[in-house]
């Protein structure tokens, strides 16, 4: 199967998974933040190939959903949420990366 189809299928599965988890968790900002942080940690730890990385995790941690949700906040809330997302996701990626390094050391 061509790489583009693998990434597309992974993206669809990731978006569906994000939708189901967000729905189960009641929607809103916190579930999306948790999903984005979790996806970043998995990306840092696993460094997965295209289907799982660009595809599934790309769809799972959708920036479009983050941007839409943030646009509904007041400026102060939006700033705090953006900061929490950037710090949380970057930190989660780095922690996942560090755990992977320790696992192979």
Secondary structure as UniProt FT lines:
FT   HELIX           3..24
FT   TURN            25..26
FT   HELIX           29..46
FT   HELIX           51..57
FT   HELIX           58..60
FT   HELIX           63..71
FT   HELIX           75..103
//
